[in-house]
Amino acid sequence: MWSKLYPEGSRIDIEISGIRWLSPDVAVAHATSNNEYTTEGKPRAMAGSFTLVLVRSSEGWLIDSFHNGARQAEFAGHMATPAET
């Protein structure tokens, strides 16, 4: 799925900021992401925060629901900065 959304060389860093257990088989996880990618030869950055409801099944942990939102993006230095373009 990632390769369909972002070009080759893109990067995403995800950090889990918290997990709250609602029961032994249900958890709510909060995380943030920082994405860096290039479009039309220009480096871009996108950041988000998201919440997932995870449910344990016989197949393992599954995502029952997912909600994401944007937050201010900053270049982490993995790619060229805007001043270098």
DRENTORPA-674765 format. One record per atom (N, C-alpha, C): x, y, z; residue in three letters. Coordinates in pm, 1 decimal, always signed. Example, Ala and Ser with C-alpha at 12.3 -4.5 7.8 and 13.67 -1.06 7.14 Angstrom:
<pts>
[[+1319.0 -569.0 +780.0] ALA]
[[+1230.0 -450.0 +780.0] ALA]
[[+1320.0 -330.0 +780.0] ALA]
[[+1285.0 -225.0 +708.0] SER]
[[+1367.0 -106.0 +714.0] SER]
[[+1290.0 +3.0 +787.0] SER]
</pts>
This chain:
<pts>
[[+82.3 -118.3 +0.0] MET]
[[+0.0 +0.0 +0.0] MET]
[[+87.4 +125.7 +0.0] MET]
[[+196.9 +124.8 +79.1] TRP]
[[+285.0 +241.6 +88.2] TRP]
[[+334.7 +282.4 -49.3] TRP]
[[+378.7 +185.8 -132.0] SER]
[[+436.8 +218.2 -262.5] SER]
[[+334.6 +281.0 -356.7] SER]
[[+207.7 +258.8 -333.5] LYS]
[[+105.2 +320.9 -417.1] LYS]
[[+79.7 +465.3 -375.9] LYS]
[[+106.5 +499.3 -250.0] LEU]
[[+80.8 +634.7 -201.1] LEU]
[[+200.9 +727.0 -217.3] LEU]
[[+321.6 +672.3 -199.5] TYR]
[[+442.3 +754.6 -198.3] TYR]
[[+545.6 +697.3 -293.0] TYR]
[[+626.0 +783.4 -356.1] PRO]
[[+727.3 +735.8 -449.5] PRO]
[[+841.2 +663.1 -377.9] PRO]
[[+919.6 +588.7 -455.5] GLU]
[[+1035.4 +517.6 -401.2] GLU]
[[+1128.5 +615.5 -330.1] GLU]
[[+1184.6 +574.1 -218.2] GLY]
[[+1271.9 +659.8 -140.1] GLY]
[[+1199.9 +736.2 -30.7] GLY]
[[+1068.0 +724.5 -26.2] SER]
[[+991.8 +791.7 +80.2] SER]
[[+1021.5 +726.5 +214.1] SER]
[[+998.4 +801.2 +319.2] ARG]
[[+1028.0 +751.7 +453.2] ARG]
[[+914.5 +790.3 +547.3] ARG]
[[+880.9 +697.7 +636.7] ILE]
[[+784.2 +727.4 +741.6] ILE]
[[+841.2 +675.8 +873.2] ILE]
[[+836.1 +760.5 +973.4] ASP]
[[+876.2 +723.9 +1108.8] ASP]
[[+750.4 +729.9 +1195.6] ASP]
[[+724.7 +622.4 +1268.1] ILE]
[[+606.5 +615.5 +1354.9] ILE]
[[+652.2 +595.3 +1498.4] ILE]
[[+593.5 +673.1 +1588.4] GLU]
[[+624.9 +660.2 +1730.3] GLU]
[[+494.6 +638.8 +1807.1] GLU]
[[+489.7 +528.9 +1880.6] ILE]
[[+373.1 +500.8 +1964.7] ILE]
[[+385.0 +588.2 +2088.9] ILE]
[[+285.8 +671.9 +2112.3] SER]
[[+291.8 +762.2 +2227.5] SER]
[[+212.7 +709.6 +2347.0] SER]
[[+129.1 +609.2 +2325.5] GLY]
[[+56.2 +553.8 +2438.2] GLY]
[[-36.0 +441.3 +2397.2] GLY]
[[-57.3 +349.8 +2490.3] ILE]
[[-153.1 +240.9 +2470.9] ILE]
[[-237.9 +231.8 +2597.1] ILE]
[[-367.4 +227.0 +2577.8] ARG]
[[-459.2 +210.9 +2690.6] ARG]
[[-536.5 +81.6 +2669.0] ARG]
[[-527.4 -7.0 +2765.8] TRP]
[[-594.6 -136.4 +2757.0] TRP]
[[-737.8 -121.9 +2807.7] TRP]
[[-834.3 -152.6 +2722.9] LEU]
[[-974.0 -150.9 +2763.1] LEU]
[[-1014.9 -286.6 +2819.6] LEU]
[[-947.0 -390.3 +2774.1] SER]
[[-963.9 -526.7 +2824.3] SER]
[[-840.6 -603.0 +2776.2] SER]
[[-823.0 -728.2 +2815.6] PRO]
[[-706.5 -803.1 +2766.3] PRO]
[[-705.4 -820.4 +2613.8] PRO]
[[-821.4 -804.9 +2550.2] ASP]
[[-831.1 -825.4 +2405.8] ASP]
[[-863.0 -699.5 +2325.9] ASP]
[[-868.2 -584.5 +2390.5] VAL]
[[-898.7 -457.9 +2321.5] VAL]
[[-806.9 -349.3 +2375.5] VAL]
[[-743.7 -275.6 +2283.8] ALA]
[[-654.1 -166.7 +2323.6] ALA]
[[-674.8 -47.0 +2232.5] ALA]
[[-652.5 +72.4 +2287.6] VAL]
[[-652.6 +196.5 +2210.2] VAL]
[[-508.8 +245.1 +2207.4] VAL]
[[-455.3 +266.2 +2086.9] ALA]
[[-316.7 +311.6 +2071.8] ALA]
[[-315.3 +450.4 +2009.1] ALA]
[[-226.1 +535.1 +2057.6] HIS]
[[-204.9 +669.0 +2002.6] HIS]
[[-62.3 +674.0 +1948.1] HIS]
[[-46.2 +735.8 +1831.3] ALA]
[[+85.3 +742.3 +1768.6] ALA]
[[+98.8 +870.6 +1687.1] ALA]
[[+222.5 +903.9 +1655.5] THR]
[[+251.6 +1015.8 +1565.8] THR]
[[+336.7 +962.6 +1450.6] THR]
[[+329.2 +1031.9 +1338.4] SER]
[[+408.9 +992.2 +1221.8] SER]
[[+472.8 +1114.5 +1158.9] SER]
[[+588.5 +1092.7 +1099.7] ASN]
[[+659.0 +1193.4 +1021.3] ASN]
[[+693.8 +1128.3 +888.3] ASN]
[[+645.0 +1186.6 +778.8] ASN]
[[+667.2 +1133.0 +645.7] ASN]
[[+752.0 +1232.0 +566.3] ASN]
[[+847.8 +1179.7 +491.1] GLU]
[[+925.4 +1262.0 +398.9] GLU]
[[+922.8 +1193.5 +263.2] GLU]
[[+896.9 +1270.8 +159.3] TYR]
[[+887.3 +1216.5 +25.1] TYR]
[[+919.3 +1327.0 -75.0] TYR]
[[+933.6 +1290.0 -200.7] THR]
[[+964.0 +1386.5 -306.1] THR]
[[+855.2 +1379.3 -412.2] THR]
[[+804.5 +1494.1 -450.9] THR]
[[+711.6 +1502.3 -562.9] THR]
[[+760.6 +1610.7 -656.8] THR]
[[+758.6 +1577.7 -784.0] GLU]
[[+805.0 +1670.9 -887.6] GLU]
[[+943.5 +1724.4 -854.8] GLU]
[[+1029.2 +1638.5 -797.9] GLY]
[[+1166.9 +1675.7 -767.5] GLY]
[[+1184.5 +1762.1 -644.0] GLY]
[[+1078.7 +1789.6 -571.2] LYS]
[[+1087.0 +1874.4 -451.9] LYS]
[[+1059.8 +1792.4 -326.3] LYS]
[[+1142.5 +1809.3 -223.2] PRO]
[[+1117.6 +1736.3 -98.9] PRO]
[[+994.0 +1790.9 -27.3] PRO]
[[+920.5 +1701.6 +30.2] ARG]
[[+799.1 +1737.2 +103.1] ARG]
[[+802.6 +1668.2 +238.7] ARG]
[[+732.2 +1725.0 +334.3] ALA]
[[+717.2 +1663.4 +466.4] ALA]
[[+571.7 +1669.1 +506.3] ALA]
[[+527.8 +1565.0 +574.0] MET]
[[+391.2 +1558.1 +621.8] MET]
[[+396.5 +1489.4 +758.4] MET]
[[+320.5 +1538.0 +850.5] ALA]
[[+318.3 +1478.4 +984.2] ALA]
[[+174.2 +1453.1 +1025.2] ALA]
[[+156.2 +1352.9 +1106.5] GLY]
[[+21.4 +1321.6 +1150.1] GLY]
[[+19.4 +1262.0 +1289.3] GLY]
[[-98.0 +1252.8 +1341.8] SER]
[[-119.7 +1180.3 +1467.2] SER]
[[-240.1 +1092.6 +1443.2] SER]
[[-239.7 +976.8 +1505.5] PHE]
[[-351.3 +887.2 +1481.8] PHE]
[[-383.2 +802.2 +1603.6] PHE]
[[-505.1 +751.6 +1602.4] THR]
[[-556.5 +667.2 +1708.9] THR]
[[-611.2 +540.2 +1644.5] THR]
[[-578.0 +427.5 +1703.7] LEU]
[[-625.0 +298.7 +1654.0] LEU]
[[-694.8 +222.8 +1766.1] LEU]
[[-799.6 +151.8 +1731.4] VAL]
[[-860.0 +55.5 +1823.5] VAL]
[[-817.4 -81.6 +1772.3] VAL]
[[-747.9 -155.6 +1858.2] LEU]
[[-694.7 -286.9 +1822.1] LEU]
[[-770.9 -394.7 +1896.9] LEU]
[[-801.6 -504.7 +1826.1] VAL]
[[-876.9 -614.7 +1884.3] VAL]
[[-800.8 -744.5 +1858.6] VAL]
[[-781.8 -822.4 +1965.3] ARG]
[[-714.5 -951.3 +1949.8] ARG]
[[-815.7 -1053.1 +1897.1] ARG]
[[-777.0 -1124.7 +1793.2] SER]
[[-861.7 -1228.1 +1735.8] SER]
[[-780.6 -1357.8 +1727.9] SER]
[[-840.0 -1461.7 +1675.4] SER]
[[-766.8 -1587.1 +1657.7] SER]
[[-654.2 -1571.4 +1555.4] SER]
[[-660.3 -1467.6 +1473.0] GLU]
[[-557.2 -1439.2 +1372.5] GLU]
[[-446.3 -1349.3 +1426.5] GLU]
[[-462.3 -1296.0 +1547.0] GLY]
[[-367.3 -1201.1 +1605.2] GLY]
[[-436.7 -1067.4 +1626.3] GLY]
[[-357.6 -961.0 +1641.2] TRP]
[[-414.0 -827.4 +1663.6] TRP]
[[-457.9 -767.5 +1531.2] TRP]
[[-581.4 -718.8 +1529.0] LEU]
[[-638.1 -656.6 +1409.7] LEU]
[[-678.1 -513.2 +1441.0] LEU]
[[-671.6 -427.2 +1341.0] ILE]
[[-716.2 -288.1 +1356.6] ILE]
[[-866.6 -285.0 +1333.2] ILE]
[[-939.2 -248.0 +1436.5] ASP]
[[-1084.9 -237.9 +1426.7] ASP]
[[-1125.5 -101.2 +1372.5] ASP]
[[-1057.8 +3.9 +1417.6] SER]
[[-1085.3 +137.6 +1365.0] SER]
[[-957.2 +220.1 +1370.1] SER]
[[-954.4 +323.1 +1285.9] PHE]
[[-836.1 +406.6 +1269.1] PHE]
[[-882.4 +548.0 +1239.6] PHE]
[[-822.6 +645.4 +1307.4] HIS]
[[-853.0 +786.0 +1281.1] HIS]
[[-720.9 +862.0 +1278.3] HIS]
[[-700.1 +942.5 +1175.7] ASN]
[[-576.7 +1020.3 +1170.2] ASN]
[[-605.8 +1167.3 +1144.0] ASN]
[[-509.1 +1249.0 +1175.9] GLY]
[[-518.8 +1392.4 +1154.2] GLY]
[[-381.0 +1449.9 +1126.4] GLY]
[[-377.2 +1564.4 +1064.3] ALA]
[[-250.3 +1629.6 +1030.8] ALA]
[[-199.2 +1710.8 +1149.0] ALA]
[[-69.1 +1729.1 +1152.8] ARG]
[[-6.1 +1819.3 +1248.7] ARG]
[[+110.3 +1885.5 +1176.6] ARG]
[[+169.8 +1986.6 +1235.3] GLN]
[[+276.0 +2063.2 +1171.5] GLN]
[[+394.6 +1972.5 +1137.5] GLN]
[[+436.5 +1974.5 +1012.4] ALA]
[[+549.1 +1892.0 +967.9] ALA]
[[+679.1 +1968.6 +976.1] ALA]
[[+785.0 +1897.8 +1012.2] GLU]
[[+919.9 +1953.5 +1013.2] GLU]
[[+1011.6 +1854.4 +943.8] GLU]
[[+1106.5 +1905.8 +866.8] PHE]
[[+1202.1 +1817.7 +802.4] PHE]
[[+1297.5 +1763.3 +906.7] PHE]
[[+1318.2 +1632.3 +904.3] ALA]
[[+1405.8 +1567.2 +1001.6] ALA]
[[+1547.7 +1552.3 +949.1] ALA]
[[+1572.5 +1596.1 +826.5] GLY]
[[+1707.1 +1589.6 +772.3] GLY]
[[+1737.4 +1463.0 +694.4] GLY]
[[+1636.8 +1379.4 +670.6] HIS]
[[+1658.9 +1256.6 +596.1] HIS]
[[+1668.0 +1283.5 +446.4] HIS]
[[+1612.7 +1395.2 +404.0] MET]
[[+1613.4 +1431.0 +262.7] MET]
[[+1656.6 +1578.2 +254.8] MET]
[[+1662.7 +1629.8 +134.6] ALA]
[[+1699.6 +1769.2 +116.1] ALA]
[[+1599.9 +1860.3 +185.0] ALA]
[[+1647.5 +1968.7 +243.5] THR]
[[+1558.2 +2065.7 +305.6] THR]
[[+1505.8 +2161.2 +199.0] THR]
[[+1398.9 +2232.0 +225.5] PRO]
[[+1345.2 +2324.0 +125.6] PRO]
[[+1448.3 +2426.1 +77.5] PRO]
[[+1541.2 +2468.9 +163.4] ALA]
[[+1642.4 +2566.6 +123.0] ALA]
[[+1739.1 +2509.8 +20.3] ALA]
[[+1750.9 +2377.5 +12.5] GLU]
[[+1843.0 +2315.0 -81.1] GLU]
[[+1782.9 +2293.8 -219.0] GLU]
[[+1655.7 +2325.5 -235.5] THR]
[[+1591.9 +2301.8 -365.7] THR]
[[+1586.0 +2430.0 -445.2] THR]
</pts>
